[in-house]
Amino acid sequence: MDIQAEVKKQITGALAGTQFPIASPEALLAAFPNGADTTCECGDVKLRAGDAGGVLKESDFPFESAEAVADAIVSRAL
C-alpha cells in the first residue's frame, strides 16, 4: 500500500462512527479521537489532524463523509 492510501485509511478509520455532515474546522477536529493531536503515520510521513487546517479551505465544508475528509487532506498535504 502506498503512503497516500495508508494515510487515507488511517484518517477514515479515525473518523469511523462520526456523524456527518461536518460543517466547520472546529467540529472536524473534535471528531478525531485525540482532537488536534490525532496523528497518522506511514514511513517518514507524519500528519497531525491539527495540521489539516493549513490545507483545508472554508469552501471544503461541509464534509459529507470520512472519505471526503481523507481525500481533501491527502491530496493537498502529501
C-alpha positions as CSV (number, residue, x, y, z in Angstrom):
1,M,0.0,0.0,0.0
2,D,1.4,3.4,-0.9
3,I,1.8,6.2,1.6
4,Q,-1.3,8.2,0.4
5,A,-3.5,5.1,0.6
6,E,-2.3,4.2,4.0
7,V,-2.8,7.8,5.4
8,K,-6.3,7.9,3.8
9,K,-7.1,4.6,5.5
10,Q,-5.9,5.9,8.9
11,I,-8.0,9.1,8.5
12,T,-11.1,7.3,7.6
13,G,-10.5,4.8,10.5
14,A,-10.1,7.7,12.9
15,L,-13.4,9.2,11.8
16,A,-15.3,5.9,11.8
17,G,-18.6,6.4,13.6
18,T,-18.6,10.2,13.2
19,Q,-21.8,11.9,12.4
20,F,-21.7,13.7,9.1
21,P,-22.0,16.3,7.7
22,I,-19.3,18.2,9.5
23,A,-19.8,21.9,9.0
24,S,-16.7,23.6,10.5
25,P,-12.9,23.0,11.1
26,E,-13.6,23.0,14.9
27,A,-16.2,20.2,14.5
28,L,-13.8,18.3,12.4
29,L,-11.0,18.5,14.9
30,A,-13.5,17.4,17.7
31,A,-14.4,14.4,15.6
32,F,-10.9,12.9,15.7
33,P,-10.3,10.6,18.7
34,N,-7.4,12.7,20.1
35,G,-8.5,16.0,18.6
36,A,-5.8,18.1,17.0
37,D,-3.2,15.6,18.4
38,T,-4.6,12.7,16.4
39,T,-1.6,11.6,14.2
40,C,-1.4,9.4,11.0
41,E,2.0,7.9,10.2
42,C,3.4,5.9,7.4
43,G,7.1,5.6,6.7
44,D,8.7,9.0,7.1
45,V,5.3,10.8,6.8
46,K,3.7,12.1,10.0
47,L,0.5,14.1,9.7
48,R,-1.4,15.6,12.7
49,A,-5.1,16.4,12.5
50,G,-4.2,19.9,13.8
51,D,-2.1,20.5,10.7
52,A,-5.1,19.8,8.4
53,G,-6.3,23.4,9.0
54,G,-3.3,24.5,6.9
55,V,-4.6,22.6,3.8
56,L,-8.4,22.8,4.2
57,K,-10.4,25.7,2.9
58,E,-13.6,27.2,4.1
59,S,-15.2,26.1,0.8
60,D,-14.4,22.4,1.7
61,F,-17.1,22.5,4.3
62,P,-19.5,20.8,5.0
63,F,-17.8,17.4,4.6
64,E,-20.3,14.6,3.9
65,S,-18.1,11.6,4.7
66,A,-14.8,10.5,6.2
67,E,-13.6,9.6,2.7
68,A,-14.2,13.2,1.5
69,V,-12.1,14.5,4.5
70,A,-9.3,12.0,3.8
71,D,-9.3,12.8,0.1
72,A,-9.1,16.6,0.7
73,I,-6.3,16.3,3.3
74,V,-4.2,13.8,1.4
75,S,-4.5,15.4,-2.0
76,R,-3.2,18.7,-0.6
77,A,-0.8,17.6,2.2
78,L,1.1,14.7,0.6
